Amino acid sequence: MQNNINIEAWFEQLKNSNKDTPHIVVGYGSLLSQKSRELYSNIKSLPLPVTVSGWERGWVTRSTEEEQTYVGAYQNSRSHFNGQAFCTDIDEQLLKREQDYRFSKIRLEQLAFLPVLSDSMLDMLSNCNVYVCETLELKLPSDEFPVNSSYIDTCLTGCFEVGGIEEVRRFVSTTKHWPSEYKQNDRSKPKYPRAASVDKFESEIFDQLQLNNK
């Protein structure tokens, strides 16, 4: 697995936070994409790959405003999913983006880090509040609220940026309720308003991995 993360730089960023108790948000959907989070939410924090235990990710979050279905997280003691940890404020801009979710606090021990962290790094994290976006209402995709390829691509390109194909595969395999009937190819004219740019090579990889997951 490739690793494009500078772990020392991530913790230097945390050290320079001006908050007594820094906030860590675990992104697991479109926030995984550097372009999407920087351009639309002004999150410049470096990503730190993690696995979240005790929670499940699935295609269950309906946006009535955008008429689409997104991934959401909900508690499940037997499940886990991959994501990325960001040191960031939960400001009005982020709250607007995540209006179909609530920021739920999770325990540090529910996170497994890639790469494994030193004791001093874990000690720094113990002084943080860690949050995951919990979906407010579980609703599966439908004709009126499909899953769009532009949103899937945005999630998967963020995985590809930090961990290559293996991290994309982890996203696909740890996400439940993949749509078959209610999936819409909107790549030529993206309907997801915070979409990342994905080239033909990447989109072909993403499509193949989804097919292999069936």
QUIPE-V770519 format. One record per pair of residues at least 4 apart in sequence whose C-alpha atoms are under 6 Angstrom apart, sorted by the first residue. I is the first residue (numbers start at 1). J is the second residue. D is the distance in Angstrom with one decimal. If there is no record, write none. Layout:
((I & J & D) (I & J & D))
//
This chain:
((1 & 163 & 5.9) (1 & 166 & 6.0) (2 & 163 & 5.0) (2 & 164 & 5.8) (3 & 162 & 5.7) (3 & 163 & 5.3) (4 & 162 & 5.1) (10 & 46 & 5.9) (21 & 127 & 6.0) (21 & 128 & 5.2) (22 & 128 & 5.0) (23 & 87 & 5.9) (23 & 88 & 5.9) (23 & 128 & 5.8) (23 & 129 & 5.0) (24 & 86 & 5.4) (24 & 87 & 4.6) (24 & 130 & 4.6) (25 & 85 & 5.7) (25 & 86 & 5.3) (25 & 130 & 5.9) (25 & 131 & 4.9) (25 & 132 & 5.9) (26 & 84 & 5.4) (26 & 85 & 4.4) (26 & 132 & 5.2) (27 & 31 & 5.3) (27 & 32 & 5.9) (27 & 83 & 5.6) (27 & 84 & 5.3) (28 & 83 & 4.5) (29 & 155 & 5.1) (30 & 154 & 5.5) (30 & 155 & 4.6) (31 & 37 & 5.1) (32 & 155 & 5.8) (32 & 158 & 4.4) (33 & 154 & 6.0) (33 & 158 & 3.8) (34 & 38 & 6.0) (35 & 39 & 5.7) (35 & 196 & 5.9) (36 & 40 & 5.8) (36 & 194 & 5.6) (36 & 196 & 5.6) (37 & 41 & 5.1) (37 & 43 & 5.5) (38 & 42 & 4.4) (38 & 43 & 4.8) (38 & 44 & 5.7) (41 & 94 & 6.0) (45 & 86 & 5.7) (45 & 87 & 5.8) (47 & 84 & 5.5) (47 & 85 & 5.7) (47 & 86 & 5.5) (48 & 84 & 5.1) (48 & 85 & 4.9) (49 & 83 & 5.9) (49 & 84 & 4.4) (49 & 114 & 5.5) (50 & 82 & 5.8) (50 & 83 & 5.3) (50 & 84 & 5.4) (50 & 112 & 5.5) (50 & 113 & 4.5) (50 & 114 & 5.9) (51 & 81 & 5.6) (51 & 82 & 4.4) (51 & 111 & 5.6) (51 & 112 & 5.0) (52 & 80 & 5.3) (52 & 81 & 5.4) (52 & 110 & 5.7) (52 & 111 & 4.9) (53 & 80 & 4.4) (53 & 110 & 5.1) (54 & 75 & 6.0) (54 & 76 & 5.1) (54 & 77 & 4.1) (54 & 79 & 5.5) (54 & 80 & 5.9) (55 & 74 & 5.6) (55 & 75 & 4.3) (55 & 76 & 4.8) (55 & 79 & 5.6) (55 & 80 & 5.4) (56 & 73 & 5.5) (56 & 74 & 5.5) (56 & 76 & 5.7) (56 & 79 & 5.4) (56 & 80 & 5.5) (57 & 72 & 5.5) (57 & 73 & 4.5) (57 & 175 & 5.1) (58 & 71 & 5.2) (58 & 72 & 5.6) (58 & 175 & 5.0) (58 & 176 & 4.3) (58 & 177 & 5.6) (59 & 70 & 5.6) (59 & 71 & 4.3) (59 & 177 & 5.5) (60 & 71 & 5.8) (60 & 72 & 5.7) (60 & 138 & 5.0) (60 & 139 & 4.8) (60 & 140 & 4.8) (61 & 69 & 5.4) (61 & 70 & 4.9) (61 & 71 & 5.7) (61 & 72 & 5.2) (62 & 69 & 4.5) (63 & 67 & 5.5) (63 & 68 & 5.4) (67 & 145 & 5.1) (68 & 145 & 4.4) (68 & 146 & 5.2) (68 & 147 & 5.9) (69 & 141 & 5.7) (69 & 145 & 5.5) (69 & 146 & 5.6) (69 & 147 & 5.1) (72 & 135 & 5.1) (73 & 134 & 5.0) (73 & 135 & 5.7) (74 & 134 & 5.7) (81 & 174 & 5.2) (90 & 94 & 5.9) (95 & 99 & 5.7) (101 & 133 & 5.6) (101 & 134 & 5.3) (101 & 135 & 4.4) (101 & 136 & 5.1) (102 & 133 & 5.5) (102 & 134 & 5.3) (103 & 131 & 5.7) (103 & 132 & 5.6) (103 & 133 & 4.7) (104 & 131 & 5.2) (104 & 132 & 5.4) (105 & 130 & 5.7) (105 & 131 & 4.4) (106 & 130 & 5.7) (106 & 131 & 5.7) (117 & 121 & 6.0) (141 & 145 & 5.6) (141 & 146 & 5.2) (142 & 146 & 5.4) (142 & 182 & 5.6) (143 & 182 & 5.9) (146 & 182 & 5.0) (146 & 183 & 5.5) (147 & 183 & 4.8) (148 & 183 & 5.9) (148 & 184 & 4.8) (149 & 153 & 5.9) (149 & 185 & 5.1) (149 & 186 & 5.9) (150 & 187 & 5.6) (150 & 190 & 5.5) (150 & 192 & 5.9) (151 & 192 & 5.7) (153 & 157 & 5.8) (154 & 195 & 5.7) (154 & 196 & 5.0) (156 & 168 & 5.7) (159 & 163 & 5.9) (159 & 167 & 5.4) (159 & 168 & 5.2) (160 & 164 & 4.1) (160 & 165 & 5.9) (160 & 168 & 5.8) (163 & 167 & 4.8) (170 & 174 & 6.0) (179 & 183 & 5.8) (186 & 190 & 5.1))
//
